[in-house]
């Protein structure tokens, strides 16, 4: 699931800085996928801080995707404002660190968004690689 999900996010020029700019064609096709990625990571990991999220995406995609701070933090703040994320502040090494985690509503919304994304992927795959049967 990650490889497909990350490829879709990779197609959005407004969210990520790819290693190879040739892969970005239409930045509007998959608008909003960054939020789904954040939600999926938090669903799997419980709570994470911003830099941790960027590094996890980079690791999963083997360096193909780099989420910029300019894309990540507005997305996190929007999800928080929508009631999808809660924020916990902890002191770590004499620094205050913000951890993000899904709310109960956020957990339910993650399931919905992932199901929508999977349906979208299946539809796109049927269009890109049709198996014609007559």
VEXBA-876150 format. One record per residue (C-alpha): residue number from 0; residue in one letter; chain; x, y, z. Coordinates in steps of 0.25 Angstrom, whole numbers, plus 5000, padded with zeros to 4 digits. Example, Ala and Ser with C-alpha at 12.3 -4.5 7.8 and 13.67 -1.06 7.14 Angstrom:
REM residues 2
0_a_A_5049_4982_5031
1_s_A_5055_4996_5029
REM end
This chain:
REM residues 134
0_x_A_5000_5000_5000
1_x_A_5011_5010_5003
2_x_A_5018_5009_4990
3_x_A_5005_5013_4983
4_x_A_5001_5023_4993
5_x_A_5014_5030_4992
6_x_A_5014_5030_4977
7_x_A_5001_5037_4977
8_x_A_5006_5047_4987
9_x_A_5019_5049_4979
10_x_A_5010_5053_4967
11_x_A_5006_5066_4975
12_x_A_5016_5076_4973
13_x_A_5010_5085_4984
14_x_A_5013_5075_4995
15_x_A_5027_5069_4992
16_x_A_5040_5071_4987
17_x_A_5044_5059_4978
18_x_A_5058_5055_4975
19_x_A_5054_5055_4960
20_x_A_5046_5066_4955
21_x_A_5042_5059_4942
22_x_A_5032_5051_4950
23_x_A_5023_5063_4954
24_x_A_5013_5065_4943
25_x_A_5000_5071_4948
26_x_A_5001_5076_4962
27_x_A_4985_5077_4963
28_x_A_4982_5063_4960
29_x_A_4984_5057_4975
30_x_A_4982_5070_4983
31_x_A_4980_5067_4998
32_x_A_4988_5054_4998
33_x_A_4998_5059_5008
34_x_A_4987_5059_5019
35_x_A_4984_5045_5016
36_x_A_4999_5041_5017
37_x_A_5000_5048_5031
38_x_A_4987_5041_5036
39_x_A_4992_5028_5032
40_x_A_5006_5029_5038
41_x_A_4999_5034_5051
42_x_A_4990_5022_5051
43_x_A_5001_5013_5050
44_x_A_5011_5020_5060
45_x_A_5002_5026_5070
46_x_A_5008_5040_5072
47_x_A_5019_5046_5064
48_x_A_5026_5060_5063
49_x_A_5027_5068_5050
50_x_A_5042_5064_5047
51_x_A_5039_5050_5050
52_x_A_5028_5050_5040
53_x_A_5037_5055_5029
54_x_A_5048_5045_5032
55_x_A_5038_5033_5032
56_x_A_5033_5037_5018
57_x_A_5047_5039_5013
58_x_A_5050_5025_5019
59_x_A_5038_5018_5013
60_x_A_5040_5024_5000
61_x_A_5055_5021_5000
62_x_A_5058_5036_4998
63_x_A_5048_5038_4987
64_x_A_5040_5048_4995
65_x_A_5044_5059_5003
66_x_A_5032_5066_5010
67_x_A_5036_5081_5013
68_x_A_5033_5088_5025
69_x_A_5025_5098_5017
70_x_A_5016_5087_5013
71_x_A_5016_5079_5026
72_x_A_5012_5089_5036
73_x_A_5001_5096_5029
74_x_A_4995_5082_5027
75_x_A_4997_5078_5042
76_x_A_4990_5091_5046
77_x_A_4979_5089_5037
78_x_A_4976_5075_5042
79_x_A_4977_5080_5056
80_x_A_4967_5091_5053
81_x_A_4958_5080_5047
82_x_A_4958_5072_5060
83_x_A_4965_5061_5053
84_x_A_4978_5063_5061
85_x_A_4981_5066_5075
86_x_A_4994_5072_5080
87_x_A_5003_5068_5092
88_x_A_5015_5077_5096
89_x_A_5026_5070_5103
90_x_A_5039_5074_5108
91_x_A_5050_5066_5101
92_x_A_5065_5070_5103
93_x_A_5061_5083_5109
94_x_A_5053_5086_5097
95_x_A_5038_5087_5095
96_x_A_5033_5077_5084
97_x_A_5020_5076_5078
98_x_A_5014_5062_5076
99_x_A_5002_5060_5067
100_x_A_4992_5048_5069
101_x_A_4979_5045_5063
102_x_A_4966_5048_5071
103_x_A_4955_5038_5071
104_x_A_4949_5045_5059
105_x_A_4962_5045_5052
106_x_A_4964_5030_5053
107_x_A_4950_5028_5047
108_x_A_4953_5039_5036
109_x_A_4966_5032_5033
110_x_A_4959_5019_5030
111_x_A_4949_5026_5021
112_x_A_4960_5034_5014
113_x_A_4969_5021_5012
114_x_A_4957_5014_5006
115_x_A_4954_5025_4996
116_x_A_4969_5026_4992
117_x_A_4969_5011_4990
118_x_A_4956_5012_4981
119_x_A_4963_5023_4973
120_x_A_4975_5015_4971
121_x_A_4967_5003_4966
122_x_A_4960_5012_4957
123_x_A_4972_5019_4951
124_x_A_4979_5005_4950
125_x_A_4967_5000_4942
126_x_A_4968_5012_4933
127_x_A_4983_5012_4931
128_x_A_4984_4997_4930
129_x_A_4971_4992_4925
130_x_A_4968_4977_4924
131_x_A_4958_4977_4912
132_x_A_4948_4966_4912
133_x_A_4938_4964_4902
REM end
